[in-house]
Amino acid sequence: MPHYLLATFLLLNCLLAESVFARDMFTLTGRVVSEQNRPIESVIINVGEKQTTSDETGQFSIKVALSDLYQLNITKQNYFTNIQTFSHFELTKLSQGFGHIADITLVAKKTSRVMLAFGGDTMMGRRYYKPYFGDAVLIHPESKLPDSKAVLAHIKPYMSIADYAAVNLETQIASSLPEERAPKSVTFYSQPEILSALSWAGIDYVSLGNNHTYDYMDSGLQSTLAFLKNSDLAFSGAGFDEKAALKAHHEKINNTKFSMLAYVGWEGSAGPTQTANHQHGGAAFGSMKNILDSVKQEVEQNRTTIVQYHGSQEYANNPTGVTEQRLKSALDNGAALAIAHHPHVTQGLELYDGKLIAYSMGNFVFDQNFTATQHSFILYVWLDEGKFHRAEIVPLYVKGYKPTPATGMHRYTVMKRLTELSKTRNTYISQSGGHGVITAKNASPLTRSKSIDLSFSGNEKVVNLYSTPWDSQLSQVLLPETTLKYRLGTNLINGSDFESFAYFTAPERGWLYNRQKTSLNQYGASGNKSLALSLQNQQLTTFGMQSFKRVYTPSSQMTLKAKFKTNNTVKVNFYWQGRKKRQKLFDAFENSKKHLISSVELNGNSEWTNVEVDFNSPRIGYKSYRILTDFELLNDSKGQVDIDDFSLIEWQTAFSSTPTPSFFTIKSQQPAYIGLNKETDKTVILEY
């Protein structure tokens, strides 16, 4: 071959290789700033094995291998480390070819500034060892410690960067089922390996002031305290008598003396009580007197006092009046910070007289399998000599019982809820990368006018809002036609877009499907992923919600929305199935009637077909309900149907043509979907 042809051939090969390489790479860009919003130079940003530094303007750009997820480790001397995780899907939803990240703020280190981290309710019993529905076992008897560590692996980087990290240990600890059992319907115990795993993941302290600390009475409490004393974890909030239970744990962190107090908010209706007294052990009872006496005792010793409190109502949006007053009274009497839990869902945060209250942290490590309990957060709090300086919210998705960084629709769901609930308490959350921030100044974020054009395609009347700003409230809906009306709704199903289906080595456990006949597609109707279900003639294939939706509003207007693609002619039947108020769970799964909502027929044209079905949620008599879908292949012997954007939308407003949304309820302030009263091929404009 002549030399010039050989050179041309080699050049073409190089260009082709570079082109292929470029397609396999992705560029992340962003800016790192100080708390004064000044650029920080020479910040080190690590993404996997790739590393870059910020320039004099704080800007960074890093080209990394194409991946579903990108975790940024952001470090600079004399600043606290920051970890941020994003999905490829969320970064490219509004841009092409690169992922631009909102400004990330680093907190400077200084003498006596302490970074604390808090997580919510934590246990590793029950379904971690014996899952329902044929799901994979998470903790095996022969590998308890490595399996327990695997449950925590995805949040270990987040907890390890704090000076001191704490969670609520809502379980007793025993190597086998304790002999005594409290007279209550639900009791928990976890194997001792949970303690080593928590310590490995960066946890330093556990609160025992909760309603499961005395589940197996004195024998369980003895076992729990014995294992804790032999672990690396500090604890408080329980003991063999009232005095011991109310005793604070003392810790010195960055030259500041801390006291950790923990309480449960009620004694319990059954005998013996779940709280410690002169007759038996238990949790510390968080009566107003007990809280004030114990807080004052620590404050008088010039100790920075942290209160953890377990109370309020499960699955509620707001704390009870009793909880709110007790926590505020604790702060009035010198406590520096109040962290609460028990509702299993998140509640708002409040900056009260310059001190922070987190009213409910939600779940941290827990096996509840209904969707409302799976969105929570890690809370970072910086204190300067005991005074509140700053808080940062890391959104979590408890995926398959494992805590994972929330991305995409999960990030939006967590942050939108916390932002709106906190705003009702005049506490404002701004943005740092993918996290939320509360500052001591508590200034309302600067209003940034932003318009988003929302397109409705085909027969779509319902479109999701997951790519809209979670830190800004929808202010105007501008409709292109006078006959159009809109309504706003929330989604009762987690992971509807299937983008996070396979993230974090934690399979989704919320879907009902045949594991052998279902696979994950690398394409989707509106994103990069969808599910593929194999079908056979004369056999019904069922897909839907694995568990009943326990947190819902009866007699609501609903829309079931999904997109399907198939080469075959397929009949699709949609049902709702309810669990009555006193009905046992598995009896409801096996015997409750399936109520037909609607049937549609897919004609097999290989295009995505949008299906939207309206119905009303059960009115009375039901504790929970779920949606099921049966697919019936009508012609061929074998086939396949692809599923994407499978959503159950609970409408929070009625149809309106008024540009300013009617936010009558707190849920209406957290819209995840907008629906129109009729089809249109024109653009709806959203103003924020």
Secondary structure by P-SEA (a helix, b strand, c coil): ccaaaaaaaaaaaaaaaaaaaaaabbbbbbbbbccccbbbcbbbbbcccbbbbbccccbbbbbcccccbbbbbbbbccccbbbbbbbccccccccccbbbbcbbbbbbbcccbbbbbbbccccccccccccccccccccccccaaaaaaaaaccaaaaaaaccbbbbbcccccccccccccccccbbbbbccaaaaaaaaacccbbbccccccccccaaaaaaaaaaaaaccccccccccccccccbbbbbbcccbbbbbbbbbcccccccccccccccccccccccaaaaaaaaaaaaaaccbbbbbbbbcccccccccaaaaaaaaaaaaacccbbbbbcccbbbbccccccccccccccccccccccccccccbbbbbbbccccccbbbbbbbbbcccccccccaaaaaaaaaaaaaaaaaacbbbbbcccbbbbccccccccbbbbbbbbbbcccccccccccccccccccbbbbccccccbbbbbbccccccccccccccccccccccccccbbbbcccccccbbbbbbbbccbbbbbccccccccccccccccccbbbbcccbbbbbbbbbbbcccccaaaaacccbbbbcbbbbbcccccbbbbbbbbbcccccccccbbbbbbbbcccccbbbbbccccccccccccccccccccccccccccccccccccccbbbbbcc
